[in-house]
Structure formats: structure tokens, C-alpha cells
């Protein structure tokens, strides 16, 4: 086990990074197709092809999920992924005589305020990430979609710490495997679920000092909220920019699930974000979780409520662990220090 989403058979991950301009993208490939679902809990999402994952719709699943920087501009990277999958002959087979249609879904983080404001992944970036995709070790931290990610921004970007991309996995004695990969670009603070310790909060005046978003919210009097709201819409009436934060996750399992069951897995996995990010799912976050079921293990787990509970619990744990790993593995970039550099 690599403690990565690639421990799930049939899953590959590839990154494309532009460290100079602080942006990038990450692709999760399930080339042969995987049953899929999605749950979007944030109030400011930027997504691609999520409607087709609704259980009542026809297409059974996905060939790839794109997690990208660059806000909506970064969704262009999906075209490069589709092109490569088409060349390799992967996609949804509509009918004979028609090329398979690669199904790529995805979501964005907003990193335009870090590094170059006009930098975002392109179709060529997405293709390169897909070409580099491997079932082996997954690089974490300030790479791929995590390149321009930041966290703990409730008190403004000048107090932020570096976010990133992280991954984790778990296995059950039955042979069931669950893995997750997460891009952490949150408004909220990061907490270690196992210890309860604050991992990343708004930077204080001296090295090593970090505040807590919950305290900042409680300490602000009502008149400050109302006064700032009159001056223009602000998330939580704070210095933080609205609509510019997001935690994205892809969870995968080797179990057999249909789209409705995969959607339930995504819903349960979203709790992993709430466990590690506080506050989460705010009006200014675009939090979303995709779930993939490769079916490589011949077990219809979705038909057994207890097994679905097991998968959901494993998925939430993997998501929360991946979030903490992403922040701890990150390195400072574009003037934003990492947790390790700040001394938190």
C-alpha cells in the first residue's frame, strides 16, 4: 500500500505544475470507466459535467476527473484529457461506427490571486497531466492542482498559509480498498482529526503564531459585520475575498456501486472535509467530492447497507487525512509560507 488513491486498482493520477506562475492541474484517470457520483456542498462551486452524474441520467460513469487551478478558465484542461483518452480508445460507446466519447468531469479552485493573476491550465496542460498519470506513488503538496492553493484565509491573504494536494488510502480485511485525493484551497483552518490539533490557522504577528477562524468570527461584533456588508459583499464580512476558496476531493473504491450508491459515497466522504476544515462548505467555498467505483472487486457493496457505511467511513477518514497531508507536505510559494516554514 502506498497510502494513496492509486492503491485502488484501475486508478491513475498525473500532475501538471507551473510553479513560476503558481497554478496547475491534476487528473484522476479511470480509463476503462468507473461508476461515479458527485456531491457539491460548497456555496461557490465551479464544476464540469456534474449533471450527467445524477443517478437519473443515462451515462453510467466517468473516464477521468479533472481537479484544476485557474478558476473557470482552468476547465479548458479537460479538452486535453479528452483528446488523449480518445486517441487511446477510451470513452462511452454510443453506437457502432462512432468513436467512443471520453467522459471527463471536474472542478476548479481559485488560485488567480497567487502568483500570476492571468495564469491557468490549458488543454495542453491537461494532456500533459494525463500523459504523466501513473498507478504508482502520488506526489503531494505544492504540485498539480495544489500548486497555487492556500488555506486559513478568513483574516485575509496576508495571513494565509500554503495549501496543496494530498492523498491517502485504507484497506479492509475483505479486500475492499478506498482512496482519496484532495486539493485544499480552503477559507477555513486545518485540523488534525486524530489529535484535534490546529495544523494551519491565520498567521499571527510572530513566527509560529496562528489564530483560529472560529475565534475571529465570534469576536467580531455585529456592527462590524453589517458595516462591511454595506460596503460590498464579503464572505463572513471579513478581509477574505468571496468566492475564491474550495476543497475538492476524489474518492475511489474497488467495490461495485451504481451511480446512486456512488453518490451516497460522495455524500459520506464530504464529512471528511468538515472534519479537517473549519469552517467548511461556506458561501465562499466551492467544496465538491467525486466518487469513483472501479468494480475490480466482484462485490456489490451498495446492496449491503453495512458495507456502504463501511465504505463511507473509510472515505471520510481518507479525505480528512489527505487534507492534513496536503498542508503538511506543501512548500512556500509566491510569498505564502508553508506550515513547516511558519513553524506552526
C-alpha positions in Angstrom: 0.0 0.0 0.0 1.3 3.5 -1.0 -1.3 5.3 1.2 -2.6 6.9 -2.0 -5.7 6.8 -4.2 -3.7 4.8 -6.7 -3.9 1.8 -4.2 -7.4 1.4 -5.8 -6.9 -0.9 -8.9 -7.8 0.9 -12.1 -6.9 4.4 -10.8 -4.1 6.6 -12.1 -3.0 10.1 -11.1 -1.0 12.7 -13.0 0.0 16.3 -12.3 1.0 19.3 -14.4 2.5 22.2 -12.4 3.6 25.8 -13.2 5.5 26.8 -10.0 6.7 30.1 -11.5 3.1 31.3 -12.0 1.6 29.3 -9.2 -1.0 27.2 -10.9 -1.5 23.6 -12.0 -3.9 20.7 -12.6 -4.3 17.1 -11.5 -6.1 14.3 -13.4 -7.5 11.2 -11.8 -7.9 8.6 -14.6 -10.2 5.6 -14.6 -9.5 4.9 -18.3 -11.7 1.9 -18.6 -14.6 3.7 -16.9 -15.9 3.8 -13.4 -19.3 4.2 -12.0 -19.4 7.7 -10.5 -21.3 10.2 -8.3 -20.7 13.7 -7.0 -21.8 15.8 -4.1 -21.3 19.6 -4.1 -21.6 21.1 -0.6 -19.9 24.4 -1.1 -21.8 27.6 -2.0 -19.5 28.8 -4.8 -18.7 25.8 -7.0 -17.0 25.7 -10.4 -17.7 22.4 -12.0 -17.8 20.5 -15.3 -20.2 17.7 -16.3 -21.6 17.1 -12.9 -25.2 16.9 -14.1 -24.5 13.7 -16.1 -23.6 12.0 -12.8 -27.0 12.4 -11.4 -28.4 8.9 -10.8 -31.5 9.5 -13.1 -29.3 10.4 -16.1 -28.0 8.0 -18.7 -24.2 8.0 -18.8 -23.1 5.4 -16.3 -19.8 6.9 -15.2 -16.5 8.6 -15.9 -13.2 8.0 -17.6 -11.5 10.9 -15.7 -11.8 13.7 -13.1 -10.0 17.0 -13.6 -9.0 19.0 -10.5 -7.6 22.3 -11.7 -6.4 25.7 -10.7 -7.3 28.8 -12.7 -10.9 29.1 -11.7 -13.3 28.6 -14.6 -10.5 29.2 -17.1 -8.8 26.1 -15.9 -11.6 23.9 -17.2 -10.0 24.2 -20.6 -7.6 21.5 -19.4 -10.4 18.9 -19.8 -10.2 19.1 -23.6 -6.6 17.8 -23.5 -7.6 14.9 -21.3 -10.5 14.0 -23.6 -8.2 14.2 -26.6 -5.7 11.7 -25.1 -8.4 9.3 -24.0 -9.9 9.4 -27.5 -6.5 8.5 -29.0 -6.3 5.6 -26.7 -9.8 4.4 -27.5 -11.4 5.0 -24.1 -14.8 6.5 -23.6 -18.6 5.9 -23.6 -19.6 3.8 -26.6 -22.7 5.4 -28.0 -23.2 3.0 -31.0 -21.2 1.2 -33.7 -19.3 3.3 -36.2 -19.0 6.3 -33.8 -15.8 6.9 -31.8 -16.1 6.4 -28.0 -16.9 9.7 -26.2 -14.4 10.2 -23.2 -16.4 11.4 -20.2 -14.4 13.9 -18.2 -15.9 15.7 -15.2 -14.1 18.1 -12.9 -14.0 21.1 -10.7 -11.8 24.2 -10.1 -10.0 26.0 -7.3 -9.4 29.8 -7.4 -5.7 30.5 -7.4 -5.6 33.6 -9.6 -4.7 35.8 -6.6 -1.5 33.8 -6.0 1.4 34.1 -8.4 0.3 35.4 -11.8 -3.3 36.6 -11.9 -3.6 35.6 -15.6 -2.2 32.0 -15.3 -4.3 28.9 -15.7 -4.0 25.4 -17.0 -4.8 24.9 -20.7 -5.8 21.9 -22.9 -2.1 21.2 -23.3 -1.7 21.2 -19.5 -4.5 18.7 -19.1 -3.0 16.5 -21.8 0.4 16.5 -20.1 -1.1 15.7 -16.7 -2.9 12.7 -18.3 0.2 11.5 -20.1 2.1 11.5 -16.8 -0.7 9.6 -15.0 0.6 6.5 -13.2 -0.8 3.9 -10.8 2.3 4.4 -8.6 3.4 6.9 -6.0 1.5 10.2 -6.0 3.5 13.4 -5.3 1.8 15.7 -2.7 2.0 19.3 -1.5 2.6 22.2 -3.9 2.2 20.3 -7.1 -0.6 19.9 -9.7 -3.9 21.5 -8.6 -2.2 22.2 -5.3 0.5 24.5 -6.7 -1.4 27.7 -6.1 -3.6 26.6 -3.2 -3.7 28.4 0.1 -5.6 27.9 3.4 -6.7 29.7 6.6 -7.7 32.9 4.8 -10.5 34.2 7.0 -8.3 37.1 8.1 -7.1 37.9 4.6 -4.5 36.6 2.2 -1.7 38.4 4.1 -2.3 35.9 7.0 -2.8 32.8 4.8 -0.7 29.6 4.8 0.2 27.3 1.9 -2.3 24.6 0.9 -1.8 21.8 -1.6 -2.8 18.4 -2.8 -2.8 15.3 -0.6 -3.8 11.6 -0.8 -4.5 8.7 1.5 -6.0 5.2 1.4 -7.3 2.4 3.6 -7.9 -1.3 3.1 -10.4 -3.7 4.8 -9.6 -7.3 5.6 -12.3 -8.2 3.0 -10.1 -6.8 0.2 -12.2 -3.6 -0.1 -9.9 -0.6 -0.8 -10.8 3.1 -0.6 -8.6 6.0 -1.5 -8.8 9.8 -1.8 -7.0 12.7 -3.3 -7.8 16.2 -2.2 -7.0 19.8 -3.3 -7.0 22.1 -0.3 -7.7 25.7 -1.0 -10.0 26.5 1.9 -11.2 29.6 3.6 -11.2 27.7 6.9 -8.4 26.4 9.2 -7.0 22.9 9.0 -7.2 20.5 11.9 -5.7 17.0 12.6 -8.7 14.8 13.2 -6.8 12.2 15.2 -5.2 14.7 17.7 -7.6 17.6 17.4 -4.6 19.9 17.0 -4.7 23.0 14.8 -2.5 22.4 11.8 -3.0 25.7 9.9 -4.7 28.9 11.0 -4.4 32.6 10.1 -0.8 33.7 10.7 -0.2 35.9 13.7 2.3 38.7 14.2 5.2 36.4 15.2 6.5 33.3 13.6 4.7 30.2 14.9 1.6 32.2 16.0 -1.7 31.1 14.4 -5.2 32.3 15.1 -8.4 30.3 14.8 -11.2 31.2 12.4 -13.9 30.3 14.9 -12.5 32.8 17.4 -12.2 35.5 14.7 -15.9 35.0 13.8 -17.1 35.1 17.4 -15.0 38.1 18.4 -16.3 40.3 15.6 -19.3 42.4 16.8 -22.5 42.6 14.8 -22.0 46.2 13.8 -18.7 45.3 12.0 -20.5 42.6 10.0 -23.3 45.0 9.0 -20.9 47.8 8.2 -18.7 45.7 5.9 -21.7 44.2 4.2 -22.9 47.7 3.3 -19.5 48.4 1.6 -19.8 45.4 -0.7 -20.5 41.7 -0.4 -17.8 40.0 1.6 -17.7 36.4 2.8 -18.3 36.5 6.6 -17.7 40.3 6.4 -14.0 39.6 6.7 -11.0 40.6 4.7 -11.2 37.3 2.8 -12.2 37.6 -0.8 -15.6 36.0 -1.6 -16.0 33.0 -3.9 -12.2 32.2 -4.0 -11.9 29.2 -1.8 -12.5 25.5 -2.3 -11.7 22.0 -1.1 -12.0 19.4 -3.8 -11.8 15.6 -3.4 -12.0 12.4 -5.5 -12.6 9.2 -3.6 -12.3 5.8 -5.2 -13.1 2.2 -4.3 -12.6 -1.2 -5.9 -16.2 -2.1 -4.9 -19.1 -2.4 -7.4 -21.5 0.6 -7.0 -24.1 2.1 -9.2 -24.4 5.8 -9.7 -26.9 6.3 -6.8 -24.6 4.3 -4.5 -21.5 6.2 -5.7 -23.4 9.5 -5.0 -24.1 8.3 -1.4 -20.4 7.5 -1.1 -19.5 11.1 -2.2 -22.0 12.5 0.3 -20.5 10.5 3.2 -16.9 11.3 2.1 -17.8 15.0 2.2 -17.8 14.7 6.0 -14.1 14.2 5.8 -13.8 17.9 4.6 -15.9 19.1 7.6 -13.7 17.0 10.0 -10.5 18.7 8.8 -11.6 22.1 7.6 -13.3 24.6 9.9 -15.5 26.3 8.8 -16.3 24.2 5.7 -18.9 24.4 3.0 -19.3 28.2 3.4 -20.9 30.6 0.9 -17.4 31.4 -0.3 -16.2 27.8 -0.8 -16.8 25.6 -3.8 -16.4 22.3 -1.9 -17.1 19.2 -4.0 -16.4 15.4 -3.8 -16.4 13.0 -6.7 -16.7 9.2 -6.0 -15.5 6.5 -8.4 -16.2 2.8 -8.2 -14.0 0.7 -10.5 -15.7 -2.6 -9.7 -12.4 -4.5 -9.8 -13.6 -6.4 -6.7 -16.6 -8.6 -7.5 -18.7 -7.4 -4.6 -21.9 -5.4 -4.9 -21.3 -3.4 -1.8 -24.1 -1.0 -2.4 -26.6 -3.7 -1.9 -25.5 -4.2 1.7 -26.2 -1.1 3.9 -23.5 -2.1 6.4 -20.9 -2.2 3.7 -21.9 1.2 2.4 -21.5 2.5 5.9 -18.0 1.0 6.0 -17.0 2.5 2.6 -18.4 5.9 3.6 -16.5 5.8 6.9 -13.3 4.8 5.2 -13.8 7.5 2.5 -14.3 10.3 5.1 -11.2 9.2 7.0 -9.1 9.2 3.8 -10.3 12.6 2.9 -9.5 14.1 6.3 -6.1 12.5 6.3 -5.4 13.7 2.8 -6.3 17.2 3.7 -3.8 17.3 6.6 -1.1 15.6 4.4 -1.6 18.2 1.7 -0.9 21.1 4.0 2.0 19.4 5.8 3.7 18.4 2.5 3.3 21.8 1.0 6.2 24.2 0.5 6.0 28.0 0.4 5.3 29.6 -2.9 4.6 33.1 -4.3 5.2 34.7 -0.9 2.9 32.4 1.0 4.8 30.3 3.6 4.0 26.7 4.4 3.1 25.4 7.8 6.6 24.0 8.2 8.2 27.3 7.3 6.0 29.3 9.6 6.7 27.0 12.4 3.1 26.1 13.3 
